[in-house]
Amino acid sequence: MTLFDPPAPLAERLRPRTVAEVVGQTHLLGPGRPLTRVLQSGRLGSLILWGPPGVGKTTLARLLAGEVGAHFIPLSAVTAGVKDVREAVTEAERLRGRGQKTILFLDEIHRFNKAQQDALLPHVESGLLTLIGATTENPSFEVNPALRSRARTLVLEALTPAEVRGLLERALTDPRGLSGVTAEPEALDLLARLAEGDARRALSTLEVASTLSNPVTPDAITEAFGRHLPQMDKNGEDFYNLISALHKSVRGSHVDGALYWLARMVEGGADPLYVARRVVRMAAEDIGLADPQALRLCIAARDTVEFLGSPEGDLALAQAVVYLALAPKSNSVYVAWKNALNAVREGESLPIPLHLRNAPTALMRQQGYGKGYAYYFDDPEGSFRQDYLPDGVQLGLYAPTGEGWEARVADRWRKLRDAHGEGEAAPD
């Protein structure tokens, strides 16, 4: 080995050689589990392996091909195109003449566009190619339905800290690993926790830390790992799961949960203005008239974020989120608006009563437009007695709650219903 022939990275050197060496994924590889049954049958169909980075998707694909004796063609959707697929098809046709099956492994399959994915369909359907696609993104959104229907989706899970620690211990004892290197138990515990289930990142960090100290110490791990950024794909499922967790924590009045998920988004690199817009929506959707001040505070937080940027503006977001979590909750306006939209979309277009119509011309006045309209400030009682919907129509769109400021609204609403002759009592 020379300067011009460096060793492969530790993660590559320790790549499992057999299915038995795979760490984690016991829900797929344990006794009686899906992949175990597939391997026992010897018949491997097309698969989509969905899971976070560093959990063994590529390794598993290679091992499955070896177990069933198939030729393995690896492609990355980042650099490959339809031309590469055609070349794989040509090679598969040649090998089929010799009685050998071909597995096409497409890493990051979500990066293939619809046309590129469609190019795979006839060859997967005919059985010429067995496709194994790997993705960190939700296949429901990123893989064409036609291709999904021809492949079984298997979910791979992040490794547990205990599984990562076991892998790190293997790296220190396996002849392919870090010969002559030892590590303090606290260092391994720290790295197993920081890696967040990513085996590749754990092994890469250990390899760097081994060049800083031997035995490897927690300080060496911290230095090698760098700044700990929580996992978040800004355009992927994790991003939307985080905003969902934040919204639901606010709705559930759980302050710590709301602050934690907000911090995860901010530290993960989310656009603060996007978060601010979602916080404004929370104020309108879930706080509503229970505390009308909430919407104003959130608009002010958005303006602060826009004016100051990050990190100074992040405090305004935190203030808004805490306020929303502590505020009384009401979605009555949100529900009423949905009811109104449904009434418009699903029902007939109700005629506008003549007395409510605008009458800017003499002809329109002759037609009765605006006739008999009672102007509230001149005739309050008459204003209440007149209809604001066609005769006999009652929609019941809005129902106030008894939360916060809306408790006062409910009393006013009840009196207005009586004044309009609609007579239904507001719910308590």
N, C-alpha and C positions, 0 to 999 in steps of 0.2 A: 504494500500500500504506500502511495506517494502523495506528495502535495497535490498532484494532478489527478489522483484517484482516491478522493476522500471517502470515508465510510458512509453508508446510507444513514439517514436520520434514525434515531432510536425507535421511533414509532414504526418506521418501515421494517427495521430489523426484527422487531418483536411481533410483526403481523402474524396472526395464528396460521399454523400450517394445516390444521385439521379442525373440524367442527368442534371436537372435544376441547380445543384450546380457547374457544371463543369465551370471552368474559361477558356476563350479563345476558339479556334476552332469553331468560329461562322460560318466559311465557310463550316463546316460539320454538325453543330448542329442547325443552324439558321432555321427560317421558310422556308420550301420548299427545304432544303439542303439534301444532300445524306443520312446521317444517320437518319435525322428526318423522311424522307420518308420510310426508312427501318423499323424503329420502328413503324411507323403508320401502315405498312402492316403486321407486326408481323412475317415476314419471313426474317431471318438473314442468309445470305450466308457467306462463308469463306472470311476472310479479311486479308490483310497485312497492319499493321499500321506503317508507316515510318515517323520518325521525330527525332529531337534532344532529348537529355536527359531532363527529368523533365518537359515534356509537357502533361503528363497524359495518356500515351499509356496503361499502366497496369490498371489504374483506369477506363478508357473508356471500356476496354475489360470486366472488372467485371460488370460494369453497364449495358452493352449491354446484357450480359448473364442474369442478373436479370430482365431486361425489357421483354425479350422473354420467361422467365421461364425455362431456360436451366440449366442443371447441369454444373458447372464450374470446370475444372481440370487445375490448373496452373502448368506449367513446365518451368524450365530455361534451355536453350540449353547449358549453361556453365557446368551444372552438370548432366543433363539428357542424356539418350541414347536410343537405340532401345528398350531395356528391359522396360524402363518407358513407351514408346509409346505402347508396347504390353499390359502392365497393364492398360493403359488408354482405349485401345480398348476393353479389357475384361470387364471393368467397364461400358463402353458405351453400349456394347451388353446386359449386364444385365439390364441396365436402359431402353433400348429401349423396352424390354419386358414389361415394366410398362408404356410405352407410353411417356417416357421423353427423350428429346433431350440432347445431350452432346456437350459442347463447350470445345475444347482443346486450352488453351492459351499457346503459346510457346514464352517466352521472349527471346530476342536476337537470333531470328531464324537464323540469318546469321552465327551463330557459329556451326550449324548443317552442317556436310559435305554432299556431294551428296547422298551417300548411306543412311544416316539417313533421309534426306529429302524425298528420294524415298520411304522409309518405310511408310511415311504418305499418299502417293498418293492413294492407293486403298481404304482407309477408308474415305478419303475426297471425292473421286469421288463417292463412294457408298452412301454418305450422313450420314454414321454412325457417323462421327465426323465433326463438324463445326470447322474449324481451324481459330484461330485469332493469327497471328504471329506479333511480335513487333520487330522492328529493327531500329537502328540508321544509318545503312549502306544502300546504294542504292540497292534496290531489283533487279534491272536490272543486277547487277554484282554478288550479293550474294545469290539469291534465284533461284533454278532450274527453267528453263522455264516451265517445265511440271507442277510444283506446282504453279507458278505464273499464269498460264492460268486458274487455277481452283479457284483462289482467286482474289478478287478485291483489288487493292492497293489504300489506302487512305493516303494522305500526311498530317501530323500534323505539325503545325507551332509553332515556338518559341513564347512564350507569349510576348506581348508588355510591355514596362515599366509601362504603366498605368494599365494593367491587373495584373502584378506582385504586384504593389503597392496596388491595391484593395485586393489582396489575403493576403498581409501583414496586412492590416487594419482588415481583417476578423479574422486573427490570434490573434489580440489584443482584439477582442470583443466577439468572439464565445466562449461559455462555454467549448468547447473542447480544446481551445487554451491556451494562456498565461494569466491566470487569474491574475489580479492585476498589469500587466505590461503595461507601456505606452512608447511611443517613440516620439522623436522630429520629426517633419515633414521632416527636412533636412536629418535625418537618414534614413527614409523610402525612400526618393527620391534617396539617394545614393545607397542603397541596390537594389532598383528596377532597377537601371542602371547597377550596377556591376553584377547582376545575369544573364544578357544576355538571358533572357527568360526562365531560368531554375527554375521552381517553387520549386522543392525539395531543391535546393541549397539555394534559398532565405529563405525558412522557417527554414532550418537547421542553417543558419547564424544568423537569428533573434533569434532563441532559445539560441544559444551560447552567443550572444550579451546581451541578457536579464539577463544572470548571471554575466555580467561584470558591468552593470550600469542600474539603473531604475530611471528616464526614459532612454531609449536607446538613445545614442548620436551617431553622425557620427564617433567619435573616437572609440567607442565601436564596431560599424559596421566594421570599417577598421581593427581593431584588430581581430575580430572574423572571418572575411572573409579571412584574410591572404593575401599572394601575389596574385595579379590579373594576372592570366595567360590567354591570349586570347584562345578561343576555337580552337582546331585543333586536329583532329584524324590523327596521323602520317601515318596510313595505309588506311584511309578512303577518302570519297569524298571531305570533306572539304580541306584536304591536297592538292589534285589535283586542286581544285577550286582556292586555294590561289596561287599556282604556275602559273595557267592560268591567274589569275588577274595580277600577277607580269609581266609575259611575255607580256600581251596585253598592260599594262601601258607603258612598255619600248617601244614597237612597236609604240604606239601612242604618244611618246615623252612627256609623262606626268610625270615629275620628282617627284612631291609629291605623286602621286598614286604609282609609282614604289617603292619609299622609304617606304611608309606606308605598302604595302603588303609584302615587304622584312622584315620589322620589325615584322609584324604579324607572319611570318614563323619562324624567329629567336627566338622571345619570346615564341612562341608556342612549341619550342623544335625540330624544323626540323634539320636534319643533315646538317651542314654548307657545307660539301663537296658535298652533293646532290644538294644543292642550287647553289654552285659554278659551278657544271657541267652544270646545266640548264642555268646559265648566259653565260657560254662559248658557248653553243648552240645558245643563242640569238644573240651573236656577229656574228656567222657564218651565221645564217639564216636570220636575219633582218637588220644587218648593212652591212655585206659583204664588197664588194669593194668600197662602199661609204666612208668607213674609215677603211682601212686594219689594222690600229693601234689598233682598238678596240679588235680584237681577241688576240693580244699580251697582252694587258692590262688585259683581262679577264683570260688568262692563268696565268699571274703573280698574279692575285687575288686568283686564285685557289691554287697556290703554297704557297701564304701567309697564307691562311686558314689552309692548311695542316701543315705548319711550326709552326704557332703560336697557332692554335686552337681558341676556343671561350673563352672570348669575344673579344680578341685583333684582331683576324683575321676578325671579322665581319665588321670592318671599311673598310677593303679592298674590301669586297663585296659591301658595300654601295658606295664606290668610283666607282667601276665598273658599278654598276646599274645607277648611276647618269650620268656617261660618256655615256653609251649606250642610255639612254633616250634623251640626248642632241645631240647625233651624228646624222648625215644625215643617211637616211635609204635606203637600197637596198636589195631586195631579188632576184636579177637577177641570181646570181650563184645558189641559192637554186632552183629556177624555172628551170634553165638550167640543173641542175643535175637530177631533176625529169623527165624532158623531155628526157634526155639521157637514164635514166633507163627504161622509158616507151618505147622508141624506141627499146631498146634491148629486153625487155620482150614481147612486143606485135608484133614486126615485125620479118621478117626473119633475119637470121644471114648473114650480108653482107660479101662478100668475101674481103679479104685483098688484095689490089693492089700489084702486084708482086714487084714493085720498093720499096715498104715500108717493104717488108719482110726481115727478117734476113737471111744472107747467110754464115754460118760458114763453110760449106763443099763445095768441088768441085762439087759434084753432085747437090747440091742446086743451085749453081751458073749456072750450065749447064741448069737447069730448068728455069732460068731467074730470080731467086730470087735476089732482090737488083739491078737488071740491070736498068741503067738510073737514079738511084737516084741522085738528085742534093743536095749536102751538102751545107747547108745555108752559112756557113762561107767561102766556096770556090766560091759559085755561088748563091748570094742572089736572083737575078732575076729568075734564073732557079728554085730555091727552091719554089718561089711563083707560078710559072707557072704549076708545077706538081700537080697532084690530090692527096688529102689525104683521099678521099672516093672513092668508085667505080664510074665509069663513069656515069654521069647524076644524081648522088645522091646529093641532098642538103637537109640538115635536119633543119637548122634554130633553133638550140637549145638555143643559148645565145642571149639575147637582153639587153645590158647595159642601165642603167638609166642615167639621168643627175644629180644625187645627188652626192655632195661632190667630193671625189677623182675620182669616177667613171665617172664624166664628162670628165676627161682627158682620161680615158679608152675608152669612147665612140668614141672620136675623133680618137684614135689609131685603134680601132676596125673597124671604117668606112674605114680608109685607107687600112687596111689589107684585108677587104672584096673586095675592088676594086682591090688590087694587086693580089688576088687569082681569080679574074674574076667572083666573085659571085655577085658583083654589087649592092646589096640591101643597102639602106641607113639605118644607125642606127636610131632608134627612138629618138626624142628629149627628 
